[in-house]
Amino acid sequence: MSENLSENGTSTDKLFYSIGEVADMFKVNSSLIRYWEKEFSIIKPQKNKKGNRFFTKTDIENFHLIYNLVKERGMTLKGAKQKIKESRDDSETNFKIIQSLKEMRSLLIEIKDSL
């Protein structure tokens, strides 16, 4: 049975991700993940008795959305919060379109390189 892999090679079949795995996915420090968790109410990791965070696929999708708004589009945290509050559906749709375009670009580059 083959495992689904994301663009960065991590498994997409997992139910939960550690804070280190999430930080690696976005190439950021764990402290930024903790900070965004405090700042954005849409991030709701489960915690064990030790306080270790376990993020779901929904949390990862929300991190992608926040990352896109803050890091890729240059919004402030306040601006990103407002954008998510006002137009979450539009932001998600735009993010999904951007992800699809990135995947198509990678595929086209792969095809070009194999020619």
N, C-alpha and C positions, 0 to 999 in steps of 0.2 A: 504494500500500500504506500503510495507516494504522499509526501507531506506538502501542503501548500506553503509556499514561501513568499514573503513580501519582497518589495524592491531591495531592501537592505539585507535579505537573507534570513530574517527571523521567521519562525513558524507562525502561521496565521490560524492554526488549529487549536491553540491553547485557550483555556478559559480564563486564566489569570496571568498577569505579568508582574514581576517584581519592579520596584522603583528603579533598580539598576538597569533592567531590561528596557524600561520605558525611556530612561535617560539615554541609553545607547541608541535606541531607535531614532531619537531626535538629535543625537550628537550634542547633548547639553549635560550639565551637571545635575546630580540628584537634587541639589538644593533648589534649582529652578523648578523642578517638578513639584517639590513640596510647596514652594512659593505660589505657583499657579494653582495648586490644589486649594490653598487658603483663599486666593483671590477670586477664583471662579467657582461658583456654586454648582456648575454642571459636572465638575470632577468629584466623584464620590467613591474613592477606593474602599474596599473592605479592609479591615484590620484584624490581625490575630491578637491573642492575649499579650504578646510581646510588643504590639504596636506596629508590627511590620505591615506595610501597605501592599495590597494586591489589587491591581487595576484590571478592569474588564475590557472587552473589545469596545464597548460604548465609551469608556473612559479614554481609550486610545483614539477613537474617532474624534472625541471632543478635544483631546490634545492636538490632533492634526488641525482642527479648526482654529484653535487658539494660536498654534504655531504659525499657521498661514497668515492670520490677521496681524500678529505682533512681529514675527521675524521676517516673513516674506513681503508683507504689505506695509510694514513700518508703522503700524498703529500703536498708540499708547495703550496701556492696560485699560484705562478708563474708556478710551475709544472702542477697544475690542469688546469690553463688557457691554457697552451701549449697542454696538452693532449686533452682538449675539442676542441681546434682549429684544431689539427692534425687528431684526430680520433673520432669525435663526435659519429659517427654511432657505432663504436666498443665499446665505453664507454657505450652508451645507451643499446646496446645488452647485454654486460656483466652485467650491472646493472639490467636489466630485468630478466636475468637468475638467478642472486643472489636473487632477490625478489621472483621469482617462487620457488626456492629451500627453502627459508625461510618459505614460505607459506606451502609447502609440509611437511617440518619438523614439523611445528606447527600442521598440520593435523595429521601426524603420531603420534606425542606425545599425541594428544587428543584421538586418537584411542587406543593407548597403555594404557592410563590412564583409559579408559572405559572398558578395559578387566578385 
